[in-house]
Amino acid sequence: MTHLTKEQEEKVRREILQKPNVTGFSAVIQKKIKDGRETGEEAIRIYMRKKFKIEELLPEALVDAAIEGVKTDLVEVGKVVAH
């Protein structure tokens, strides 16, 4: 398993976690998920309450397609509630 470098992790923390709708991310680089299945592409998984079409979002809410050269994978997880 490949982990993000400290620099990559800090960049994600700084730039992505402050975006509305983002609930978290994985510090482990994983396979992208498309149509419920993992693809062969490695990516940083960004977890969000709901996925929206690009045209529905303000520019400050957009997540980059890649961070530090690693693709991002937006994963809808719904509302996260602590138990």
C-alpha positions in Angstrom: 0.0 0.0 0.0 1.2 3.4 -0.9 0.6 6.3 1.5 0.6 10.0 0.7 3.8 11.8 1.6 3.5 14.2 4.5 3.6 17.1 2.0 0.7 15.6 0.0 -1.3 14.9 3.1 -0.8 18.5 4.4 -1.9 19.9 1.0 -5.0 17.8 1.0 -5.8 18.9 4.6 -5.2 22.5 3.8 -6.9 22.7 0.4 -9.6 20.0 0.3 -11.0 19.6 3.9 -12.1 23.3 4.0 -14.3 22.8 0.9 -18.0 22.6 1.6 -19.4 19.0 1.2 -16.1 17.3 1.8 -16.1 15.1 4.9 -12.6 13.5 4.7 -10.0 11.7 2.6 -7.8 8.6 2.7 -4.1 9.0 3.3 -3.6 5.7 1.5 -3.5 5.9 -2.2 -6.2 3.5 -3.5 -7.8 2.3 -6.7 -10.4 4.7 -8.2 -14.0 3.6 -8.0 -16.2 3.8 -11.1 -19.7 2.4 -11.3 -19.2 0.6 -8.0 -16.0 -1.1 -9.1 -12.4 -0.4 -8.6 -10.4 0.6 -11.7 -6.7 0.1 -12.2 -6.0 3.8 -11.6 -4.5 4.9 -8.3 -6.1 7.9 -6.6 -6.6 9.9 -3.5 -10.1 9.2 -2.3 -12.0 12.3 -1.3 -15.1 11.6 0.7 -18.1 13.9 0.3 -21.7 14.0 1.5 -23.1 14.3 -2.0 -21.7 14.4 -5.5 -22.9 17.3 -7.7 -22.5 18.1 -11.4 -19.7 20.6 -12.0 -22.1 23.3 -13.3 -24.0 23.1 -9.9 -20.9 24.1 -7.9 -19.3 27.4 -7.1 -15.6 27.5 -8.2 -14.4 27.4 -4.6 -16.2 24.1 -4.0 -14.4 22.3 -6.9 -11.9 19.6 -6.1 -8.8 19.4 -8.4 -8.6 16.4 -10.7 -5.1 15.7 -9.3 -3.1 16.7 -6.2 0.7 16.6 -6.4 0.5 14.4 -9.5 -2.0 11.9 -8.0 -5.5 11.7 -9.4 -8.4 12.3 -7.0 -11.5 10.1 -6.7 -14.7 11.7 -5.3 -16.7 9.2 -3.3 -20.2 10.0 -2.1 -20.7 8.8 1.5 -23.8 10.6 2.6 -24.0 12.4 6.0 -21.4 11.2 8.4 -22.7 10.7 12.0 -20.6 9.7 15.0 -22.0 6.8 17.0 
